[in-house]
Amino acid sequence: MRQRLASVTLVVKDYDEALSFFIEKLSFKLIEDTKLTDQKRWVLISPPGDNNCCILLAKAVDERQAASIGNQTGGRVAFFLHTDNFWNDF
């Protein structure tokens, strides 16, 4: 059986705020944005050069989850984004 990492979850404060950052600032692609309930969406994004592994944006639903926003890896780096033009992407 061949395995691959399909997506990783990133807890965010607000779907649209996160989408704005990733799409407008980093030029990520919106892969899917499906409304599941009034408060919950299935939002997948990926960098422009690769959609083999996507980021699932998950809105924090309580204070415990909200407290992890920006520190989901205990102060470690969560993602390593390779680019061919750092200053352009920066």
FIKOLZA-1660 file (N, C-alpha, C; in steps of 0.1 Angstrom, whole numbers, plus 5000, padded with zeros to 4 digits):
% residues 90
   i   px   py   pz ch aa at
   1 5008 4988 5000  A  M  N
   1 5000 5000 5000  A  M CA
   1 5009 5012 5000  A  M  C
   2 5006 5021 4991  A  R  N
   2 5013 5034 4990  A  R CA
   2 5006 5044 4999  A  R  C
   3 5013 5051 5007  A  Q  N
   3 5008 5061 5016  A  Q CA
   3 5013 5075 5013  A  Q  C
   4 5005 5085 5016  A  R  N
   4 5010 5099 5014  A  R CA
   4 5002 5107 5024  A  R  C
   5 5008 5118 5028  A  L  N
   5 5001 5128 5036  A  L CA
   5 4992 5136 5028  A  L  C
   6 4979 5136 5030  A  A  N
   6 4970 5143 5022  A  A CA
   6 4967 5158 5027  A  A  C
   7 4967 5159 5040  A  S  N
   7 4965 5173 5045  A  S CA
   7 4969 5173 5060  A  S  C
   8 4971 5186 5064  A  V  N
   8 4974 5188 5078  A  V CA
   8 4965 5199 5083  A  V  C
   9 4961 5199 5096  A  T  N
   9 4952 5209 5101  A  T CA
   9 4959 5221 5107  A  T  C
  10 4953 5232 5105  A  L  N
  10 4958 5245 5111  A  L CA
  10 4946 5251 5117  A  L  C
  11 4947 5253 5130  A  V  N
  11 4935 5259 5137  A  V CA
  11 4937 5274 5136  A  V  C
  12 4926 5281 5132  A  V  N
  12 4926 5295 5129  A  V CA
  12 4914 5302 5137  A  V  C
  13 4916 5315 5138  A  K  N
  13 4905 5323 5145  A  K CA
  13 4893 5325 5136  A  K  C
  14 4895 5327 5123  A  D  N
  14 4885 5330 5114  A  D CA
  14 4888 5325 5100  A  D  C
  15 4879 5318 5094  A  Y  N
  15 4882 5312 5080  A  Y CA
  15 4886 5323 5070  A  Y  C
  16 4878 5333 5069  A  D  N
  16 4880 5343 5059  A  D CA
  16 4893 5351 5061  A  D  C
  17 4896 5354 5074  A  E  N
  17 4909 5361 5077  A  E CA
  17 4921 5352 5073  A  E  C
  18 4920 5339 5076  A  A  N
  18 4931 5330 5072  A  A CA
  18 4932 5329 5057  A  A  C
  19 4920 5328 5051  A  L  N
  19 4921 5327 5036  A  L CA
  19 4927 5339 5030  A  L  C
  20 4923 5351 5035  A  S  N
  20 4929 5363 5030  A  S CA
  20 4944 5363 5031  A  S  C
  21 4949 5359 5042  A  F  N
  21 4964 5358 5044  A  F CA
  21 4970 5348 5035  A  F  C
  22 4966 5336 5034  A  F  N
  22 4972 5326 5026  A  F CA
  22 4971 5329 5011  A  F  C
  23 4959 5333 5007  A  I  N
  23 4957 5335 4993  A  I CA
  23 4963 5349 4988  A  I  C
  24 4960 5360 4995  A  E  N
  24 4965 5373 4991  A  E CA
  24 4980 5375 4993  A  E  C
  25 4985 5370 5005  A  K  N
  25 4999 5373 5009  A  K CA
  25 5008 5362 5003  A  K  C
  26 5004 5349 5004  A  L  N
  26 5013 5338 5000  A  L CA
  26 5009 5332 4986  A  L  C
  27 4999 5337 4980  A  S  N
  27 4994 5332 4967  A  S CA
  27 4991 5317 4967  A  S  C
  28 4986 5312 4979  A  F  N
  28 4981 5298 4979  A  F CA
  28 4968 5297 4971  A  F  C
  29 4965 5285 4967  A  K  N
  29 4953 5282 4960  A  K CA
  29 4942 5277 4969  A  K  C
  30 4930 5281 4967  A  L  N
  30 4918 5276 4974  A  L CA
  30 4914 5263 4967  A  L  C
  31 4915 5252 4974  A  I  N
  31 4912 5239 4968  A  I CA
  31 4897 5236 4970  A  I  C
  32 4892 5238 4982  A  E  N
  32 4878 5235 4985  A  E CA
  32 4874 5244 4997  A  E  C
  33 4861 5249 4996  A  D  N
  33 4855 5256 5007  A  D CA
  33 4840 5252 5007  A  D  C
  34 4837 5243 5016  A  T  N
  34 4824 5237 5016  A  T CA
  34 4818 5240 5030  A  T  C
  35 4806 5246 5030  A  K  N
  35 4799 5248 5042  A  K CA
  35 4793 5235 5048  A  K  C
  36 4797 5232 5060  A  L  N
  36 4792 5220 5067  A  L CA
  36 4781 5223 5076  A  L  C
  37 4782 5233 5084  A  T  N
  37 4771 5238 5093  A  T CA
  37 4772 5253 5092  A  T  C
  38 4764 5260 5101  A  D  N
  38 4764 5275 5101  A  D CA
  38 4777 5280 5106  A  D  C
  39 4784 5272 5114  A  Q  N
  39 4797 5277 5119  A  Q CA
  39 4809 5269 5114  A  Q  C
  40 4807 5258 5107  A  K  N
  40 4818 5250 5103  A  K CA
  40 4819 5248 5088  A  K  C
  41 4832 5249 5083  A  R  N
  41 4834 5248 5068  A  R CA
  41 4846 5238 5067  A  R  C
  42 4846 5232 5055  A  W  N
  42 4858 5223 5051  A  W CA
  42 4866 5232 5041  A  W  C
  43 4877 5237 5046  A  V  N
  43 4885 5247 5038  A  V CA
  43 4899 5241 5036  A  V  C
  44 4902 5238 5023  A  L  N
  44 4915 5233 5020  A  L CA
  44 4922 5243 5011  A  L  C
  45 4935 5245 5014  A  I  N
  45 4943 5254 5006  A  I CA
  45 4957 5247 5003  A  I  C
  46 4964 5251 4993  A  S  N
  46 4977 5246 4990  A  S CA
  46 4986 5256 4984  A  S  C
  47 4999 5254 4985  A  P  N
  47 5008 5264 4978  A  P CA
  47 5006 5263 4963  A  P  C
  48 5009 5273 4955  A  P  N
  48 5006 5273 4941  A  P CA
  48 5013 5262 4933  A  P  C
  49 5024 5257 4937  A  G  N
  49 5032 5248 4930  A  G CA
  49 5029 5233 4933  A  G  C
  50 5020 5231 4943  A  D  N
  50 5019 5217 4948  A  D CA
  50 5006 5216 4956  A  D  C
  51 4997 5206 4952  A  N  N
  51 4985 5203 4959  A  N CA
  51 4985 5189 4964  A  N  C
  52 4997 5183 4965  A  N  N
  52 4998 5169 4970  A  N CA
  52 4995 5168 4985  A  N  C
  53 4998 5178 4992  A  C  N
  53 4995 5179 5007  A  C CA
  53 4989 5193 5009  A  C  C
  54 4976 5193 5014  A  C  N
  54 4969 5206 5016  A  C CA
  54 4969 5209 5031  A  C  C
  55 4966 5222 5033  A  I  N
  55 4963 5226 5047  A  I CA
  55 4948 5227 5049  A  I  C
  56 4943 5221 5059  A  L  N
  56 4929 5222 5063  A  L CA
  56 4928 5233 5073  A  L  C
  57 4921 5244 5070  A  L  N
  57 4919 5254 5079  A  L CA
  57 4907 5251 5088  A  L  C
  58 4909 5250 5101  A  A  N
  58 4899 5246 5111  A  A CA
  58 4897 5257 5121  A  A  C
  59 4885 5263 5121  A  K  N
  59 4882 5274 5130  A  K CA
  59 4880 5269 5144  A  K  C
  60 4887 5276 5153  A  A  N
  60 4887 5272 5168  A  A CA
  60 4872 5274 5172  A  A  C
  61 4868 5264 5180  A  V  N
  61 4854 5264 5185  A  V CA
  61 4853 5267 5199  A  V  C
  62 4864 5267 5207  A  D  N
  62 4863 5270 5221  A  D CA
  62 4876 5277 5225  A  D  C
  63 4876 5281 5238  A  E  N
  63 4888 5288 5243  A  E CA
  63 4901 5280 5243  A  E  C
  64 4900 5267 5245  A  R  N
  64 4911 5258 5245  A  R CA
  64 4918 5258 5231  A  R  C
  65 4909 5256 5221  A  Q  N
  65 4914 5256 5207  A  Q CA
  65 4920 5270 5204  A  Q  C
  66 4913 5280 5207  A  A  N
  66 4917 5294 5204  A  A CA
  66 4931 5297 5210  A  A  C
  67 4933 5291 5222  A  A  N
  67 4946 5294 5229  A  A CA
  67 4958 5288 5221  A  A  C
  68 4955 5278 5212  A  S  N
  68 4966 5271 5204  A  S CA
  68 4969 5279 5191  A  S  C
  69 4961 5288 5187  A  I  N
  69 4963 5295 5175  A  I CA
  69 4977 5303 5176  A  I  C
  70 4985 5300 5166  A  G  N
  70 4998 5306 5166  A  G CA
  70 5009 5299 5174  A  G  C
  71 5004 5288 5181  A  N  N
  71 5014 5281 5189  A  N CA
  71 5010 5266 5189  A  N  C
  72 5006 5261 5178  A  Q  N
  72 5001 5247 5177  A  Q CA
  72 5012 5237 5177  A  Q  C
  73 5024 5241 5177  A  T  N
  73 5035 5231 5177  A  T CA
  73 5044 5234 5189  A  T  C
  74 5039 5241 5199  A  G  N
  74 5046 5243 5212  A  G CA
  74 5058 5252 5210  A  G  C
  75 5057 5262 5200  A  G  N
  75 5068 5271 5198  A  G CA
  75 5078 5266 5187  A  G  C
  76 5075 5255 5181  A  R  N
  76 5084 5250 5171  A  R CA
  76 5078 5254 5157  A  R  C
  77 5086 5253 5147  A  V  N
  77 5081 5256 5133  A  V CA
  77 5072 5245 5128  A  V  C
  78 5061 5248 5123  A  A  N
  78 5051 5238 5118  A  A CA
  78 5053 5235 5104  A  A  C
  79 5056 5245 5095  A  F  N
  79 5056 5243 5081  A  F CA
  79 5069 5248 5075  A  F  C
  80 5074 5241 5065  A  F  N
  80 5086 5246 5058  A  F CA
  80 5081 5247 5043  A  F  C
  81 5080 5259 5039  A  L  N
  81 5076 5262 5025  A  L CA
  81 5088 5265 5016  A  L  C
  82 5090 5257 5007  A  H  N
  82 5101 5259 4997  A  H CA
  82 5096 5268 4986  A  H  C
  83 5105 5277 4982  A  T  N
  83 5102 5287 4971  A  T CA
  83 5114 5289 4962  A  T  C
  84 5111 5293 4950  A  D  N
  84 5122 5296 4941  A  D CA
  84 5125 5311 4941  A  D  C
  85 5117 5319 4948  A  N  N
  85 5119 5333 4949  A  N CA
  85 5115 5339 4962  A  N  C
  86 5124 5338 4972  A  F  N
  86 5120 5342 4986  A  F CA
  86 5115 5356 4986  A  F  C
  87 5123 5365 4981  A  W  N
  87 5119 5379 4982  A  W CA
  87 5106 5383 4975  A  W  C
  88 5103 5376 4965  A  N  N
  88 5090 5378 4958  A  N CA
  88 5079 5373 4967  A  N  C
  89 5081 5362 4973  A  D  N
  89 5070 5356 4982  A  D CA
  89 5069 5363 4995  A  D  C
  90 5081 5368 5000  A  F  N
  90 5081 5376 5012  A  F CA
  90 5073 5389 5011  A  F  C
% end
